């Protein structure tokens, strides 16, 4: 069984920073791409950033230049450094891992990020 767990969410003022972490555990042979998604209240879940096993990255236009995704393959973890946060970044942030042997991948339970003064 595989588990994915996020941490690091919270309340931050506009212009502030947060770092999200996500760890995958359990019977894992290999993880391909990892990604962060977010879902604001009343909206669909959107892709924020992706990172390949070789650390190639891709970002949504709305976060380019402000967010940075990194990963540690040895620890099966992925991080999202979020700077210059805006109120519109408020959402539940979900981690996704494309894991060998799991056709649908694995999702975390989400962590809430609230950007407000």
Order of alpha helices (4+ residues) and beta strands (2+ residues): beta-beta-beta-beta-beta-beta-beta-beta-beta-beta-beta
